[in-house]
């Protein structure tokens, strides 16, 4: 969705407010993450001295796979955004590297929101903080059942297990 800033172009201090629902339609197949529609967005554009300031909040949900038990999960998420835009002719003067260029008097709201969502997605996705995951030996989901596996001892600790074995000879052994 693009916001046309033409109504506030002529006067500094003027603002536009938009409350919309967006279908962001973004998916990262490699990471197994997909945004679910719709995302509720509240955005405000203010004509400031140096350009236009876009601020707002977006709320929605995404689908991912639990990194421990591999079951699908759906999580709610909210992001805030604040971006500065300058018209192309001002941006060509190189006066501000922090601002984006504004082309055709339109701000691409979808691009700004997607960028913030991607930056705020967690590195690990868990169905719950108590998720026990999968058994590394038999693959059973430990949240649903217990497995009968007896984990083999760590070969790096084999010398320590010899200390627990009874020694022959003597009165105590």
N, CA, C and O atoms as a DFTB+ gen file, in Angstrom:
692 C
 N C O
     1  1       0.841      -1.175       0.000
     2  2       0.000       0.000       0.000
     3  2       0.887       1.239       0.000
     4  3       1.885       1.306       0.717
     5  1       0.518       2.182      -0.787
     6  2       1.268       3.424      -0.878
     7  2       0.431       4.558      -0.300
     8  3      -0.780       4.629      -0.509
     9  1       1.103       5.440       0.430
    10  2       0.438       6.623       0.977
    11  2       0.815       7.818       0.108
    12  3       1.993       8.135      -0.058
    13  1      -0.196       8.471      -0.440
    14  2       0.027       9.652      -1.266
    15  2       0.120      10.863      -0.345
    16  3      -0.815      11.152       0.402
    17  1       1.252      11.576      -0.397
    18  2       1.463      12.707       0.502
    19  2       1.050      14.046      -0.121
    20  3       1.289      15.099       0.468
    21  1       0.441      14.013      -1.293
    22  2       0.040      15.245      -1.975
    23  2      -0.805      16.173      -1.093
    24  3      -0.584      17.384      -1.130
    25  1      -1.768      15.663      -0.296
    26  2      -2.589      16.572       0.523
    27  2      -1.792      17.368       1.571
    28  3      -2.251      18.428       1.998
    29  1      -0.627      16.893       1.993
    30  2       0.143      17.611       3.017
    31  2       1.425      18.226       2.456
    32  3       2.243      18.766       3.201
    33  1       1.587      18.139       1.167
    34  2       2.821      18.574       0.518
    35  2       3.078      20.073       0.650
    36  3       4.231      20.495       0.742
    37  1       2.040      20.866       0.659
    38  2       2.199      22.316       0.614
    39  2       2.413      22.982       1.967
    40  3       2.779      24.156       2.006
    41  1       2.202      22.288       3.068
    42  2       2.333      22.959       4.366
    43  2       3.075      22.140       5.399
    44  3       2.685      21.012       5.700
    45  1       4.131      22.693       5.939
    46  2       4.874      22.009       6.997
    47  2       3.990      21.920       8.245
    48  3       3.254      22.854       8.564
    49  1       4.071      20.807       8.929
    50  2       3.258      20.584      10.116
    51  2       1.961      19.843       9.838
    52  3       1.327      19.346      10.769
    53  1       1.555      19.759       8.582
    54  2       0.341      19.013       8.233
    55  2       0.606      17.514       8.356
    56  3       1.747      17.071       8.231
    57  1      -0.442      16.740       8.599
    58  2      -0.255      15.296       8.761
    59  2      -1.391      14.499       8.140
    60  3      -2.486      15.011       7.910
    61  1      -1.101      13.244       7.877
    62  2      -2.074      12.266       7.383
    63  2      -2.061      11.078       8.333
    64  3      -0.997      10.667       8.797
    65  1      -3.226      10.524       8.625
    66  2      -3.315       9.332       9.453
    67  2      -4.060       8.270       8.662
    68  3      -5.087       8.545       8.043
    69  1      -3.524       7.044       8.690
    70  2      -4.162       5.929       7.994
    71  2      -4.267       4.733       8.936
    72  3      -3.293       4.360       9.589
    73  1      -5.454       4.137       8.999
    74  2      -5.679       2.876       9.698
    75  2      -6.153       1.894       8.647
    76  3      -7.249       2.031       8.103
    77  1      -5.314       0.894       8.361
    78  2      -5.614      -0.043       7.277
    79  2      -5.285      -1.468       7.692
    80  3      -4.595      -1.698       8.686
    81  1      -5.785      -2.414       6.921
    82  2      -5.400      -3.817       7.042
    83  2      -4.652      -4.176       5.775
    84  3      -5.120      -3.921       4.665
    85  1      -3.469      -4.780       5.958
    86  2      -2.622      -5.130       4.816
    87  2      -2.409      -6.632       4.746
    88  3      -2.266      -7.303       5.768
    89  1      -2.390      -7.143       3.531
    90  2      -1.976      -8.517       3.282
    91  2      -0.519      -8.427       2.844
    92  3      -0.228      -8.060       1.706
    93  1       0.396      -8.764       3.752
    94  2       1.817      -8.568       3.463
    95  2       2.404      -9.673       2.588
    96  3       3.412      -9.443       1.919
    97  1       1.819     -10.839       2.572
    98  2       2.204     -11.940       1.665
    99  2       3.720     -12.098       1.554
   100  3       4.283     -11.957       0.469
   101  1       4.379     -12.390       2.676
   102  2       5.826     -12.612       2.691
   103  2       6.109     -13.982       3.278
   104  3       5.467     -14.399       4.243
   105  1       7.074     -14.682       2.692
   106  2       7.432     -16.017       3.163
   107  2       8.919     -16.227       2.964
   108  3       9.486     -15.850       1.939
   109  1       9.539     -16.835       3.963
   110  2      10.937     -17.252       3.865
   111  2      10.930     -18.774       3.943
   112  3      10.894     -19.348       5.031
   113  1      10.963     -19.415       2.793
   114  2      10.857     -20.874       2.758
   115  2      12.036     -21.556       3.446
   116  3      11.868     -22.603       4.072
   117  1      13.206     -20.981       3.335
   118  2      14.391     -21.577       3.946
   119  2      14.262     -21.604       5.477
   120  3      14.618     -22.594       6.117
   121  1      13.756     -20.522       6.049
   122  2      13.594     -20.444       7.504
   123  2      12.251     -21.016       7.957
   124  3      12.054     -21.248       9.150
   125  1      11.329     -21.244       7.027
   126  2      10.022     -21.799       7.369
   127  2       9.112     -20.806       8.066
   128  3       8.368     -21.177       8.973
   129  1       9.163     -19.541       7.652
   130  2       8.353     -18.494       8.260
   131  2       7.431     -17.893       7.202
   132  3       7.846     -17.634       6.072
   133  1       6.164     -17.676       7.591
   134  2       5.201     -17.065       6.670
   135  2       4.335     -16.096       7.457
   136  3       3.826     -16.431       8.526
   137  1       4.171     -14.894       6.923
   138  2       3.276     -13.923       7.549
   139  2       1.839     -14.277       7.199
   140  3       1.530     -14.608       6.054
   141  1       0.970     -14.205       8.189
   142  2      -0.439     -14.505       7.990
   143  2      -1.219     -13.207       7.865
   144  3      -0.949     -12.251       8.593
   145  1      -2.165     -13.161       6.969
   146  2      -2.944     -11.939       6.732
   147  2      -4.155     -11.937       7.648
   148  3      -4.580     -13.005       8.087
   149  1      -4.708     -10.814       7.943
   150  2      -4.267      -9.457       7.626
   151  2      -3.433      -8.872       8.776
   152  3      -3.511      -9.344       9.910
   153  1      -2.652      -7.859       8.475
   154  2      -1.898      -7.093       9.478
   155  2      -2.612      -5.757       9.645
   156  3      -2.907      -5.069       8.667
   157  1      -2.886      -5.398      10.900
   158  2      -3.533      -4.127      11.199
   159  2      -2.455      -3.051      11.354
   160  3      -1.501      -3.222      12.113
   161  1      -2.616      -1.949      10.632
   162  2      -1.593      -0.909      10.600
   163  2      -2.199       0.444      10.939
   164  3      -3.236       0.841      10.408
   165  1      -1.515       1.138      11.843
   166  2      -1.848       2.538      12.133
   167  2      -0.612       3.338      11.753
   168  3       0.462       3.119      12.312
   169  1      -0.751       4.265      10.808
   170  2       0.391       5.047      10.325
   171  2       0.052       6.525      10.296
   172  3      -1.080       6.925      10.024
   173  1       1.077       7.328      10.589
   174  2       0.920       8.778      10.547
   175  2       2.110       9.364       9.796
   176  3       3.259       9.013      10.066
   177  1       1.828      10.257       8.852
   178  2       2.869      10.952       8.094
   179  2       2.763      12.433       8.425
   180  3       1.697      13.035       8.302
   181  1       3.887      13.012       8.848
   182  2       3.928      14.442       9.181
   183  2       4.910      15.127       8.244
   184  3       6.023      14.646       8.033
   185  1       4.486      16.262       7.682
   186  2       5.384      17.059       6.845
   187  2       6.270      17.863       7.793
   188  3       5.810      18.809       8.432
   189  1       7.533      17.484       7.879
   190  2       8.490      18.130       8.781
   191  2       9.402      19.063       7.993
   192  3       9.272      19.186       6.775
   193  1      10.314      19.709       8.684
   194  2      11.241      20.649       8.042
   195  2      12.065      19.976       6.945
   196  3      12.144      20.480       5.825
   197  1      12.671      18.849       7.269
   198  2      13.607      18.211       6.336
   199  2      12.936      17.239       5.371
   200  3      13.599      16.734       4.465
   201  1      11.679      16.968       5.531
   202  2      11.005      16.004       4.663
   203  2       9.708      15.545       5.298
   204  3       8.904      16.358       5.754
   205  1       9.509      14.228       5.324
   206  2       8.287      13.651       5.854
   207  2       8.659      12.564       6.849
   208  3       9.549      11.754       6.593
   209  1       7.970      12.550       7.988
   210  2       8.226      11.550       9.023
   211  2       7.043      10.591       9.077
   212  3       5.906      10.997       9.314
   213  1       7.334       9.304       8.852
   214  2       6.324       8.249       8.925
   215  2       6.516       7.506      10.234
   216  3       7.603       6.991      10.493
   217  1       5.483       7.439      11.066
   218  2       5.532       6.679      12.313
   219  2       4.284       5.813      12.388
   220  3       3.270       6.101      11.751
   221  1       4.374       4.746      13.178
   222  2       3.188       3.924      13.338
   223  2       3.466       2.590      13.983
   224  3       4.553       2.329      14.499
   225  1       2.444       1.749      13.936
   226  2       2.496       0.430      14.551
   227  2       1.750      -0.554      13.664
   228  3       0.720      -0.222      13.078
   229  1       2.286      -1.777      13.572
   230  2       1.626      -2.843      12.813
   231  2       1.497      -4.070      13.706
   232  3       2.425      -4.409      14.440
   233  1       0.345      -4.735      13.642
   234  2       0.099      -5.937      14.435
   235  2      -0.437      -7.030      13.533
   236  3      -1.266      -6.791      12.655
   237  1       0.058      -8.239      13.773
   238  2      -0.407      -9.370      12.990
   239  2       0.187     -10.655      13.532
   240  3       0.693     -10.691      14.654
   241  1       0.124     -11.698      12.741
   242  2       0.656     -12.983      13.190
   243  2       1.486     -13.620      12.086
   244  3       1.396     -13.258      10.913
   245  1       2.296     -14.582      12.508
   246  2       3.121     -15.315      11.563
   247  2       3.102     -16.788      11.926
   248  3       2.794     -17.157      13.060
   249  1       3.432     -17.623      10.958
   250  2       3.509     -19.065      11.145
   251  2       4.968     -19.468      10.994
   252  3       5.666     -18.998      10.096
   253  1       5.421     -20.353      11.892
   254  2       6.790     -20.875      11.833
   255  2       6.763     -22.306      12.370
   256  3       5.701     -22.828      12.709
   257  1       7.922     -22.928      12.444
   258  2       8.070     -24.281      12.971
   259  2       8.882     -24.195      14.245
   260  3       9.889     -23.487      14.296
   261  1       8.453     -24.909      15.275
   262  2       9.189     -24.919      16.534
   263  2      10.581     -25.503      16.275
   264  3      10.714     -26.555      15.649
   265  1      11.592     -24.827      16.752
   266  2      12.963     -25.279      16.531
   267  2      13.346     -26.472      17.402
   268  3      14.402     -27.066      17.188
   269  1      12.515     -26.837      18.379
   270  2      12.818     -27.996      19.226
   271  2      12.000     -29.231      18.838
   272  3      12.553     -30.321      18.693
   273  1      10.672     -29.060      18.669
   274  2       9.818     -30.235      18.403
   275  2       9.329     -30.308      16.961
   276  3       8.700     -31.295      16.580
   277  1       9.599     -29.302      16.165
   278  2       9.269     -29.253      14.738
   279  2       7.783     -29.199      14.428
   280  3       7.381     -29.469      13.296
   281  1       6.955     -28.855      15.415
   282  2       5.527     -28.699      15.172
   283  2       5.252     -27.270      14.707
   284  3       5.975     -26.348      15.087
   285  1       4.208     -27.075      13.883
   286  2       3.889     -25.709      13.439
   287  2       3.367     -24.875      14.601
   288  3       2.722     -25.387      15.516
   289  1       3.658     -23.580      14.545
   290  2       3.169     -22.676      15.571
   291  2       2.750     -21.360      14.937
   292  3       3.240     -20.979      13.874
   293  1       1.838     -20.676      15.608
   294  2       1.373     -19.376      15.147
   295  2       1.574     -18.396      16.292
   296  3       1.135     -18.642      17.415
   297  1       2.242     -17.277      15.999
   298  2       2.548     -16.281      17.035
   299  2       2.046     -14.909      16.602
   300  3       2.080     -14.564      15.421
   301  1       1.581     -14.136      17.577
   302  2       1.199     -12.744      17.360
   303  2       2.451     -11.888      17.491
   304  3       3.394     -12.243      18.200
   305  1       2.444     -10.753      16.795
   306  2       3.606      -9.884      16.802
   307  2       3.157      -8.450      16.564
   308  3       2.193      -8.203      15.840
   309  1       3.863      -7.505      17.180
   310  2       3.604      -6.081      16.943
   311  2       4.946      -5.394      16.714
   312  3       5.915      -5.656      17.426
   313  1       4.993      -4.524      15.728
   314  2       6.202      -3.762      15.444
   315  2       5.850      -2.288      15.357
   316  3       4.749      -1.918      14.948
   317  1       6.802      -1.455      15.749
   318  2       6.654      -0.022      15.565
   319  2       7.659       0.414      14.518
   320  3       8.699      -0.218      14.334
   321  1       7.338       1.495      13.839
   322  2       8.246       1.975      12.802
   323  2       8.305       3.494      12.824
   324  3       7.346       4.163      13.210
   325  1       9.421       4.012      12.414
   326  2       9.645       5.448      12.312
   327  2      10.675       5.657      11.214
   328  3      11.831       5.258      11.357
   329  1      10.264       6.272      10.133
   330  2      11.139       6.475       8.979
   331  2      11.028       7.899       8.473
   332  3       9.955       8.503       8.498
   333  1      12.136       8.418       8.022
   334  2      12.199       9.746       7.439
   335  2      12.276       9.602       5.920
   336  3      12.988       8.740       5.405
   337  1      11.546      10.444       5.218
   338  2      11.555      10.437       3.755
   339  2      11.858      11.849       3.253
   340  3      11.343      12.828       3.791
   341  1      12.685      11.947       2.233
   342  2      12.954      13.239       1.584
   343  2      12.631      13.102       0.108
   344  3      12.837      12.038      -0.478
   345  1      12.124      14.173      -0.502
   346  2      11.860      14.123      -1.946
   347  2      13.149      13.842      -2.713
   348  3      14.238      14.184      -2.252
   349  1      13.025      13.227      -3.871
   350  2      14.190      12.827      -4.668
   351  2      15.126      14.002      -4.909
   352  3      16.342      13.847      -4.795
   353  1      14.594      15.161      -5.237
   354  2      15.464      16.308      -5.536
   355  2      16.279      16.739      -4.316
   356  3      17.394      17.233      -4.481
   357  1      15.750      16.565      -3.075
   358  2      16.537      16.872      -1.880
   359  2      17.549      15.774      -1.601
   360  3      18.666      16.052      -1.165
   361  1      17.164      14.531      -1.851
   362  2      18.051      13.402      -1.606
   363  2      19.269      13.431      -2.502
   364  3      20.339      12.965      -2.112
   365  1      19.121      13.974      -3.701
   366  2      20.251      14.053      -4.630
   367  2      21.313      15.021      -4.130
   368  3      22.469      14.941      -4.545
   369  1      20.931      15.937      -3.237
   370  2      21.901      16.868      -2.665
   371  2      22.764      16.184      -1.615
   372  3      23.778      16.735      -1.189
   373  1      22.367      14.982      -1.195
   374  2      23.162      14.210      -0.236
   375  2      23.165      14.814       1.157
   376  3      24.162      14.708       1.870
   377  1      22.067      15.447       1.559
   378  2      22.056      16.111       2.852
   379  2      21.711      15.199       4.021
   380  3      21.921      15.587       5.170
   381  1      21.196      14.016       3.772
   382  2      20.816      13.164       4.888
   383  2      20.823      11.690       4.479
   384  3      19.998      11.251       3.679
   385  1      21.764      10.942       5.040
   386  2      21.857       9.513       4.723
   387  2      20.851       8.684       5.510
   388  3      20.634       7.514       5.194
   389  1      20.233       9.275       6.533
   390  2      19.298       8.551       7.375
   391  2      17.906       8.449       6.763
   392  3      17.100       7.625       7.194
   393  1      17.620       9.265       5.776
   394  2      16.274       9.308       5.191
   395  2      16.210       8.522       3.884
   396  3      17.185       8.419       3.140
   397  1      15.036       7.979       3.639
   398  2      14.766       7.304       2.372
   399  2      14.322       8.326       1.342
   400  3      13.862       9.416       1.681
   401  1      14.468       7.957       0.087
   402  2      14.024       8.853      -0.982
   403  2      12.538       8.657      -1.253
   404  3      12.041       7.532      -1.294
   405  1      11.850       9.758      -1.436
   406  2      10.421       9.770      -1.707
   407  2      10.220      10.001      -3.199
   408  3      10.570      11.057      -3.725
   409  1       9.657       9.009      -3.872
   410  2       9.449       9.113      -5.315
   411  2       7.962       9.233      -5.627
   412  3       7.138       8.545      -5.025
   413  1       7.628      10.096      -6.557
   414  2       6.252      10.293      -7.032
   415  2       5.291      10.658      -5.907
   416  3       4.104      10.339      -5.976
   417  1       5.794      11.322      -4.874
   418  2       4.965      11.768      -3.745
   419  2       4.211      10.624      -3.076
   420  3       3.088      10.803      -2.604
   421  1       4.846       9.428      -3.039
   422  2       4.204       8.278      -2.418
   423  2       5.185       7.547      -1.500
   424  3       6.362       7.385      -1.821
   425  1       4.672       7.117      -0.362
   426  2       5.454       6.328       0.593
   427  2       4.942       4.896       0.530
   428  3       3.746       4.647       0.677
   429  1       5.860       3.952       0.309
   430  2       5.488       2.533       0.257
   431  2       5.451       1.982       1.678
   432  3       6.483       1.613       2.240
   433  1       4.261       1.932       2.246
   434  2       4.059       1.487       3.623
   435  2       4.430       0.018       3.794
   436  3       5.014      -0.362       4.809
   437  1       4.100      -0.794       2.823
   438  2       4.365      -2.232       2.902
   439  2       5.865      -2.504       3.046
   440  3       6.266      -3.351       3.844
   441  1       6.676      -1.807       2.298
   442  2       8.126      -2.000       2.349
   443  2       8.688      -1.673       3.731
   444  3       9.516      -2.416       4.258
   445  1       8.243      -0.573       4.314
   446  2       8.716      -0.151       5.638
   447  2       8.326      -1.173       6.697
   448  3       9.142      -1.537       7.543
   449  1       7.078      -1.636       6.653
   450  2       6.594      -2.588       7.656
   451  2       7.293      -3.937       7.524
   452  3       7.699      -4.521       8.528
   453  1       7.437      -4.437       6.304
   454  2       8.127      -5.714       6.103
   455  2       9.552      -5.671       6.645
   456  3      10.015      -6.628       7.266
   457  1      10.231      -4.579       6.413
   458  2      11.598      -4.443       6.908
   459  2      11.635      -4.553       8.436
   460  3      12.499      -5.238       8.983
   461  1      10.715      -3.891       9.120
   462  2      10.677      -3.932      10.581
   463  2      10.306      -5.319      11.098
   464  3      10.874      -5.781      12.088
   465  1       9.369      -5.982      10.445
   466  2       8.975      -7.332      10.865
   467  2      10.164      -8.282      10.760
   468  3      10.442      -9.038      11.691
   469  1      10.856      -8.244       9.640
   470  2      11.993      -9.138       9.428
   471  2      13.071      -8.882      10.477
   472  3      13.685      -9.824      10.978
   473  1      13.301      -7.626      10.807
   474  2      14.314      -7.297      11.813
   475  2      13.919      -7.765      13.213
   476  3      14.788      -8.074      14.029
   477  1      12.626      -7.819      13.496
   478  2      12.170      -8.158      14.846
   479  2      11.767      -9.621      15.026
   480  3      11.429     -10.026      16.138
   481  1      11.793     -10.415      13.966
   482  2      11.481     -11.836      14.127
   483  2      12.537     -12.491      15.016
   484  3      13.724     -12.193      14.886
   485  1      12.119     -13.375      15.911
   486  2      13.104     -14.030      16.779
   487  2      14.010     -14.981      15.992
   488  3      13.621     -15.502      14.947
   489  1      15.208     -15.195      16.506
   490  2      16.148     -16.120      15.868
   491  2      15.676     -17.568      16.034
   492  3      15.819     -18.379      15.119
   493  1      15.118     -17.883      17.195
   494  2      14.597     -19.222      17.480
   495  2      13.100     -19.118      17.721
   496  3      12.634     -18.210      18.408
   497  1      12.357     -20.046      17.155
   498  2      10.907     -20.082      17.319
   499  2      10.566     -21.285      18.192
   500  3      10.912     -22.416      17.853
   501  1       9.894     -21.049      19.307
   502  2       9.519     -22.123      20.216
   503  2       8.014     -22.121      20.422
   504  3       7.396     -21.064      20.548
   505  1       7.421     -23.329      20.457
   506  2       5.986     -23.430      20.710
   507  2       5.684     -23.023      22.151
   508  3       4.611     -22.486      22.428
   509  1       6.617     -23.272      23.071
   510  2       6.527     -22.797      24.451
   511  2       7.936     -22.825      25.041
   512  3       8.816     -23.530      24.547
   513  1       8.130     -22.060      26.089
   514  2       9.466     -22.033      26.702
   515  2       9.793     -23.367      27.367
   516  3      10.963     -23.672      27.600
   517  1       8.775     -24.161      27.672
   518  2       8.983     -25.470      28.299
   519  2       9.086     -26.606      27.285
   520  3       9.101     -27.772      27.679
   521  1       9.156     -26.302      26.008
   522  2       9.199     -27.343      24.977
   523  2      10.402     -28.254      25.209
   524  3      11.536     -27.785      25.301
   525  1      10.144     -29.561      25.304
   526  2      11.207     -30.533      25.549
   527  2      11.877     -31.000      24.263
   528  3      12.958     -31.588      24.309
   529  1      11.253     -30.747      23.125
   530  2      11.861     -31.111      21.851
   531  2      11.707     -32.581      21.501
   532  3      10.805     -33.265      21.984
   533  1      12.605     -33.049      20.653
   534  2      12.595     -34.435      20.195
   535  2      13.733     -35.209      20.847
   536  3      14.787     -34.648      21.149
   537  1      13.507     -36.509      21.061
   538  2      14.575     -37.366      21.564
   539  2      15.647     -37.457      20.477
   540  3      15.323     -37.764      19.330
   541  1      16.904     -37.201      20.805
   542  2      17.948     -37.243      19.784
   543  2      18.253     -38.646      19.272
   544  3      18.957     -38.806      18.275
   545  1      17.725     -39.665      19.954
   546  2      18.026     -41.037      19.546
   547  2      16.893     -41.690      18.771
   548  3      17.138     -42.309      17.735
   549  1      15.651     -41.568      19.249
   550  2      14.537     -42.232      18.569
   551  2      13.602     -41.259      17.856
   552  3      12.791     -41.693      17.037
   553  1      13.687     -39.953      18.142
   554  2      12.878     -38.955      17.452
   555  2      11.492     -38.727      18.022
   556  3      10.700     -38.015      17.405
   557  1      11.164     -39.298      19.170
   558  2       9.853     -39.128      19.793
   559  2       9.719     -37.684      20.284
   560  3      10.670     -37.109      20.813
   561  1       8.530     -37.108      20.105
   562  2       8.255     -35.772      20.631
   563  2       8.102     -35.899      22.145
   564  3       7.130     -36.477      22.632
   565  1       9.058     -35.360      22.877
   566  2       9.079     -35.507      24.332
   567  2       8.007     -34.673      25.027
   568  3       7.821     -34.814      26.235
   569  1       7.306     -33.818      24.310
   570  2       6.172     -33.084      24.875
   571  2       4.939     -33.969      24.955
   572  3       4.056     -33.722      25.775
   573  1       4.864     -35.001      24.110
   574  2       3.682     -35.848      24.018
   575  2       3.853     -37.202      24.693
   576  3       2.881     -37.777      25.181
   577  1       5.065     -37.709      24.725
   578  2       5.318     -39.005      25.353
   579  2       6.775     -39.103      25.777
   580  3       7.625     -38.330      25.337
   581  1       7.040     -40.076      26.646
   582  2       8.423     -40.307      27.046
   583  2       8.950     -41.482      26.246
   584  3       8.210     -42.399      25.891
   585  1      10.213     -41.436      25.976
   586  2      10.786     -42.521      25.183
   587  2      11.486     -43.519      26.098
   588  3      11.794     -43.203      27.247
   589  1      11.736     -44.716      25.592
   590  2      12.380     -45.772      26.359
   591  2      13.876     -45.812      26.092
   592  3      14.561     -46.735      26.532
   593  1      14.372     -44.842      25.393
   594  2      15.801     -44.819      25.063
   595  2      16.638     -44.616      26.304
   596  3      16.298     -43.834      27.192
   597  1      17.736     -45.336      26.343
   598  2      18.727     -45.058      27.361
   599  2      19.893     -44.453      26.606
   600  3      20.553     -45.118      25.807
   601  1      20.127     -43.216      26.868
   602  2      21.176     -42.513      26.143
   603  2      22.530     -43.151      26.436
   604  3      22.861     -43.408      27.593
   605  1      23.310     -43.406      25.390
   606  2      24.637     -43.970      25.633
   607  2      25.506     -42.950      26.357
   608  3      25.357     -41.746      26.148
   609  1      26.412     -43.426      27.207
   610  2      27.255     -42.488      27.941
   611  2      28.171     -41.720      26.991
   612  3      28.577     -42.224      25.943
   613  1      28.473     -40.530      27.373
   614  2      29.363     -39.678      26.600
   615  2      30.767     -40.280      26.645
   616  3      31.325     -40.438      27.731
   617  1      31.349     -40.618      25.494
   618  2      32.674     -41.255      25.491
   619  2      33.755     -40.366      26.110
   620  3      34.786     -40.875      26.549
   621  1      33.546     -39.084      26.151
   622  2      34.544     -38.197      26.750
   623  2      34.590     -38.352      28.263
   624  3      35.573     -37.973      28.898
   625  1      33.523     -38.913      28.847
   626  2      33.450     -39.075      30.292
   627  2      33.679     -40.522      30.733
   628  3      33.434     -40.849      31.894
   629  1      34.137     -41.383      29.845
   630  2      34.288     -42.811      30.171
   631  2      35.279     -43.046      31.312
   632  3      35.088     -43.972      32.100
   633  1      36.291     -42.264      31.416
   634  2      37.265     -42.427      32.509
   635  2      36.616     -42.123      33.851
   636  3      36.961     -42.748      34.854
   637  1      35.686     -41.177      33.892
   638  2      35.003     -40.870      35.146
   639  2      34.095     -42.017      35.585
   640  3      33.945     -42.257      36.783
   641  1      33.487     -42.727      34.633
   642  2      32.608     -43.836      35.001
   643  2      33.390     -44.975      35.649
   644  3      32.821     -45.753      36.415
   645  1      34.671     -45.084      35.357
   646  2      35.515     -46.117      35.987
   647  2      35.673     -45.864      37.477
   648  3      35.916     -46.806      38.231
   649  1      35.543     -44.639      37.916
   650  2      35.636     -44.323      39.342
   651  2      34.451     -44.894      40.115
   652  3      34.557     -45.151      41.314
   653  1      33.325     -45.092      39.437
   654  2      32.126     -45.619      40.092
   655  2      32.129     -47.145      40.176
   656  3      31.345     -47.718      40.932
   657  1      32.989     -47.806      39.419
   658  2      33.043     -49.263      39.423
   659  2      33.753     -49.751      40.690
   660  3      34.756     -49.164      41.096
   661  1      33.234     -50.838      41.329
   662  2      33.913     -51.361      42.528
   663  2      35.263     -51.969      42.163
   664  3      35.416     -52.616      41.127
   665  1      36.211     -51.751      43.018
   666  2      37.554     -52.310      42.802
   667  2      37.671     -53.607      43.564
   668  3      37.148     -53.728      44.672
   669  1      38.345     -54.572      42.991
   670  2      38.531     -55.870      43.634
   671  2      39.621     -55.827      44.711
   672  3      40.457     -54.923      44.718
   673  1      39.605     -56.811      45.620
   674  2      40.634     -56.912      46.655
   675  2      40.338     -56.027      47.842
   676  3      39.429     -55.198      47.800
   677  1      41.085     -56.197      48.872
   678  2      40.955     -55.382      50.066
   679  2      39.722     -55.714      50.856
   680  3      38.886     -56.507      50.423
   681  1      39.608     -55.106      52.017
   682  2      38.471     -55.381      52.886
   683  2      37.184     -54.683      52.413
   684  3      36.093     -55.232      52.568
   685  1      37.305     -53.488      51.843
   686  2      36.109     -52.734      51.445
   687  2      35.705     -52.999      50.006
   688  3      34.642     -52.535      49.592
   689  1      36.470     -53.699      49.245
   690  2      36.185     -53.806      47.831
   691  2      35.892     -55.128      47.413
   692  3      35.631     -55.359      46.232
